[in-house]
Amino acid sequence: MRAMVLLKPGTPLQLRDLPIPAPGPGQLLIKVAACAICRTDLHILDGELTEPKLPLVPGHQIVGRVVTSGSGVTQFKPGDRVGVPWLGSTCGCCPDCNEGRENLCDRARFTGYHLDGGYAEYAVADQRFCFALPEGFGDLQAAPLLCAGLIGYRSLRMTGDARRLGIYGFGAAAHIIIQVARWQGCEVYAFTRAGDHEGQQFARQLGAVWVGAADQLPPDALDAAIIFAPAGELVPASLEAVRKGGTVVCAGIHMSDIPSFPYRLLWGERVLRSVANLTRRDGEEFLEIAPRVPVRTEVQLYPLEAANEALADLKAGRVKGAGVLVVSP
């Protein structure tokens, strides 16, 4: 099979011809149709996430069909369409797993990081951590739901009953979750890089009531804000934008250092919290909601062998919506 492989952080992915993997007990062998790219992939390639399996096939927003399976598989059969997310497995027995916080399991393993992912024509995955995908989403449109959508949904849940919601960084996750937030009745205020006129226009098209640069204050105090951009300086900026009692959610797996800021920005019972990974419950809930909104993903397509180009475009802010690798058309 063709695969894009990371041999060493800080170097480009290499196109390789690898053996098709064999599914073990409880695993599915999946023929990959599409895999969306993610900023987490960049953090792995750049060495900011420091414990990848090497060599590694990245990619954790996989859509494909089951070819065959290992022993003990009961949830899916050959021909079924499945989605594979970031969370690849957990121990299932630690306090976090037992208390509904499997996303915090210390022995969790992640797709495209500890486990080979979807930048390849085939992948294997644990049946327990795969999702059946809703009808109405083509393979290319479904792929961004599996991380951008799921992490966005978990982040939105953490904002409680906010009615004025700020979103910092208008990329793949933001363009999905603004649709869910508006469906729930929120007013959305979108913050982009200064001068990102295309991103700002995209946010307006999706229903943002106000759009501005990340260093601006909105015309009204926000009830909550979600930071998708991996920029620590947005933490004090967003705290200043939310009202007393408001919440700021840091949604990324990696962020640059947060600069010091005056206590007055946190005072007034404002809450600053992070979101880590996802749970299977998040996936089940979001994939039930997405067709009802209905969510429409904007995708920018690349062939598998152009993965380095796709990631460069993502880093430079040239991707509108979500970038998706077309693996098996």
PEJO-V869573 format. One record per residue. N is the residue number from 0. RES is the residue in one letter. SS is DSSP state (helix for helix, strand for strand, loop for the rest). PHI is phi as a letter, one per 30 degrees, with the letter a starting at -180 (NA if undefined). D_CENTER is the distance of its C-alpha to the mean C-alpha in Angstrom with 2 decimals. Layout:
n:res:ss:phi:d_center
N:RES:SS:PHI:D_CENTER
N:RES:SS:PHI:D_CENTER
This chain:
n:res:ss:phi:d_center
0:M:loop:NA:25.84
1:R:strand:d:24.24
2:A:strand:a:21.37
3:M:strand:c:19.83
4:V:strand:b:20.43
5:L:strand:c:19.87
6:L:loop:c:23.29
7:K:loop:a:23.06
8:P:loop:e:20.60
9:G:loop:i:21.63
10:T:loop:b:22.78
11:P:loop:d:21.58
12:L:loop:d:20.40
13:Q:strand:c:23.48
14:L:strand:d:24.14
15:R:strand:b:25.82
16:D:strand:c:27.63
17:L:loop:c:26.73
18:P:loop:d:28.15
19:I:loop:d:26.30
20:P:loop:d:25.13
21:A:loop:c:27.03
22:P:loop:d:25.43
23:G:loop:c:26.74
24:P:loop:e:27.63
25:G:loop:i:25.03
26:Q:strand:c:22.88
27:L:strand:c:22.17
28:L:strand:c:22.77
29:I:strand:c:20.48
30:K:strand:d:21.35
31:V:strand:d:18.17
32:A:strand:c:18.25
33:A:strand:a:14.99
34:C:strand:b:11.89
35:A:strand:d:9.23
36:I:loop:d:8.88
37:C:loop:b:6.33
38:R:helix:d:7.90
39:T:helix:d:7.78
40:D:helix:e:10.05
41:L:helix:d:12.21
42:H:helix:d:12.62
43:I:helix:d:13.83
44:L:helix:d:16.06
45:D:loop:d:17.45
46:G:loop:i:18.36
47:E:loop:d:16.62
48:L:loop:c:15.24
49:T:loop:c:18.67
50:E:loop:b:18.89
51:P:loop:d:17.67
52:K:loop:d:19.83
53:L:loop:b:22.00
54:P:loop:d:22.51
55:L:strand:b:18.91
56:V:loop:c:17.30
57:P:loop:d:13.65
58:G:loop:j:10.85
59:H:loop:b:8.63
60:Q:loop:b:7.89
61:I:strand:c:11.65
62:V:strand:b:14.09
63:G:strand:a:17.72
64:R:strand:b:20.97
65:V:strand:d:22.73
66:V:strand:c:25.69
67:T:strand:a:27.20
68:S:strand:b:26.56
69:G:loop:d:28.04
70:S:loop:d:30.42
71:G:loop:i:29.58
72:V:loop:d:26.89
73:T:loop:b:27.52
74:Q:loop:d:24.37
75:F:loop:b:24.03
76:K:loop:b:26.64
77:P:loop:e:26.95
78:G:loop:j:25.79
79:D:loop:d:23.14
80:R:strand:d:19.81
81:V:strand:b:16.88
82:G:strand:c:13.13
83:V:strand:c:11.91
84:P:loop:c:8.69
85:W:loop:d:8.02
86:L:strand:d:10.94
87:G:strand:c:13.92
88:S:strand:a:16.88
89:T:loop:b:18.54
90:C:loop:d:22.22
91:G:loop:i:22.81
92:C:loop:b:25.76
93:C:loop:d:24.94
94:P:helix:e:25.28
95:D:helix:d:21.54
96:C:helix:d:21.16
97:N:helix:d:24.36
98:E:loop:c:23.46
99:G:loop:i:20.19
100:R:loop:c:17.98
101:E:helix:d:16.97
102:N:helix:d:13.70
103:L:helix:c:16.32
104:C:loop:e:18.45
105:D:loop:d:19.98
106:R:loop:c:20.37
107:A:loop:d:16.90
108:R:strand:b:15.95
109:F:strand:c:12.58
110:T:strand:d:12.07
111:G:loop:i:12.47
112:Y:loop:b:13.75
113:H:loop:c:16.59
114:L:strand:b:16.72
115:D:loop:d:17.04
116:G:loop:c:14.24
117:G:loop:c:14.19
118:Y:loop:d:15.66
119:A:strand:a:18.88
120:E:loop:d:21.03
121:Y:strand:b:20.91
122:A:strand:b:18.87
123:V:strand:c:19.84
124:A:strand:a:17.90
125:D:strand:d:19.18
126:Q:helix:e:20.04
127:R:helix:d:19.34
128:F:helix:c:15.59
129:C:strand:c:15.30
130:F:strand:c:15.04
131:A:strand:d:17.56
132:L:loop:c:16.15
133:P:loop:d:17.92
134:E:loop:d:20.56
135:G:loop:j:20.35
136:F:loop:c:17.19
137:G:loop:d:18.13
138:D:helix:e:16.39
139:L:helix:d:15.02
140:Q:helix:d:13.90
141:A:helix:d:12.37
142:A:helix:e:10.07
143:P:helix:d:7.29
144:L:helix:d:7.69
145:L:helix:d:6.62
146:C:loop:b:2.90
147:A:helix:e:3.05
148:G:helix:d:6.10
149:L:helix:d:6.27
150:I:helix:d:5.11
151:G:helix:d:6.93
152:Y:helix:d:9.58
153:R:helix:d:10.20
154:S:helix:d:10.59
155:L:helix:d:12.85
156:R:helix:e:14.80
157:M:loop:d:15.60
158:T:loop:d:17.36
159:G:loop:i:19.97
160:D:loop:c:22.28
161:A:loop:e:21.60
162:R:loop:c:23.15
163:R:strand:c:22.67
164:L:strand:c:19.05
165:G:strand:c:18.08
166:I:strand:b:14.77
167:Y:strand:c:14.81
168:G:loop:j:13.07
169:F:loop:c:12.86
170:G:loop:c:10.24
171:A:helix:d:7.72
172:A:helix:d:6.23
173:A:helix:d:9.91
174:H:helix:d:11.57
175:I:helix:d:10.29
176:I:helix:d:10.90
177:I:helix:d:14.19
178:Q:helix:d:15.46
179:V:helix:d:15.01
180:A:helix:d:16.49
181:R:helix:d:19.37
182:W:helix:d:20.01
183:Q:loop:d:20.45
184:G:loop:j:22.89
185:C:loop:d:21.21
186:E:strand:d:22.37
187:V:strand:c:19.51
188:Y:strand:c:20.32
189:A:strand:c:18.17
190:F:strand:c:18.49
191:T:strand:b:18.03
192:R:loop:e:19.67
193:A:loop:e:23.41
194:G:loop:i:24.67
195:D:loop:d:21.51
196:H:helix:d:23.54
197:E:helix:d:21.53
198:G:helix:d:18.32
199:Q:helix:d:20.60
200:Q:helix:d:22.25
201:F:helix:d:19.03
202:A:helix:d:18.26
203:R:helix:d:21.86
204:Q:helix:d:21.68
205:L:loop:d:18.93
206:G:loop:j:21.21
207:A:loop:d:20.74
208:V:loop:d:24.15
209:W:strand:a:24.14
210:V:strand:b:22.49
211:G:strand:a:23.32
212:A:strand:d:22.67
213:A:loop:d:20.77
214:D:loop:c:24.19
215:Q:loop:c:25.74
216:L:loop:c:26.46
217:P:loop:d:25.91
218:P:loop:d:29.15
219:D:loop:b:28.46
220:A:loop:d:27.18
221:L:strand:d:23.74
222:D:strand:d:23.27
223:A:strand:a:19.77
224:A:strand:b:17.17
225:I:strand:c:13.45
226:I:strand:c:12.76
227:F:loop:c:9.58
228:A:loop:d:11.84
229:P:loop:d:12.66
230:A:loop:c:16.28
231:G:loop:e:18.36
232:E:loop:d:21.02
233:L:helix:d:18.98
234:V:helix:d:19.58
235:P:helix:d:23.32
236:A:helix:d:22.90
237:S:helix:d:20.77
238:L:helix:d:23.13
239:E:helix:d:25.96
240:A:helix:d:24.51
241:V:strand:c:24.17
242:R:strand:d:27.30
243:K:strand:e:28.96
244:G:strand:i:27.20
245:G:strand:d:23.86
246:T:strand:b:20.47
247:V:strand:c:18.03
248:V:strand:c:14.55
249:C:strand:c:12.85
250:A:loop:c:9.11
251:G:loop:d:8.40
252:I:loop:d:9.37
253:H:loop:b:12.12
254:M:loop:b:14.33
255:S:loop:d:17.79
256:D:loop:e:20.71
257:I:loop:d:21.41
258:P:loop:d:24.90
259:S:loop:d:27.63
260:F:loop:b:28.26
261:P:loop:d:31.12
262:Y:helix:e:31.07
263:R:helix:e:31.88
264:L:helix:d:28.25
265:L:loop:c:27.23
266:W:loop:e:30.53
267:G:loop:i:31.02
268:E:loop:h:28.80
269:R:loop:d:25.56
270:V:strand:c:22.66
271:L:strand:c:20.12
272:R:strand:b:17.43
273:S:strand:c:14.19
274:V:loop:c:11.32
275:A:loop:c:10.84
276:N:loop:h:8.66
277:L:loop:a:9.33
278:T:loop:c:12.60
279:R:helix:d:13.91
280:R:helix:d:15.40
281:D:helix:e:12.20
282:G:helix:d:11.50
283:E:helix:d:15.14
284:E:helix:d:15.41
285:F:helix:d:12.61
286:L:helix:d:13.75
287:E:helix:d:17.23
288:I:helix:d:16.62
289:A:helix:e:14.81
290:P:helix:d:18.11
291:R:helix:d:20.16
292:V:helix:d:18.71
293:P:loop:d:18.44
294:V:loop:d:15.03
295:R:loop:b:15.59
296:T:loop:c:12.99
297:E:loop:c:14.46
298:V:strand:b:14.04
299:Q:strand:c:15.71
300:L:strand:c:17.03
301:Y:strand:b:18.14
302:P:strand:d:20.20
303:L:helix:e:19.13
304:E:helix:d:21.70
305:A:helix:c:20.31
306:A:helix:e:17.08
307:N:helix:d:18.53
308:E:helix:d:19.29
309:A:helix:d:15.84
310:L:helix:d:14.39
311:A:helix:d:17.40
312:D:helix:d:16.77
313:L:helix:d:13.24
314:K:helix:d:14.90
315:A:helix:d:17.74
316:G:loop:i:15.97
317:R:loop:c:17.48
318:V:loop:c:14.63
319:K:loop:c:15.02
320:G:loop:i:12.10
321:A:strand:b:9.99
322:G:strand:d:11.67
323:V:strand:b:12.49
324:L:strand:d:14.95
325:V:strand:d:17.81
326:V:loop:c:19.00
327:S:loop:b:21.74
328:P:loop:e:22.77
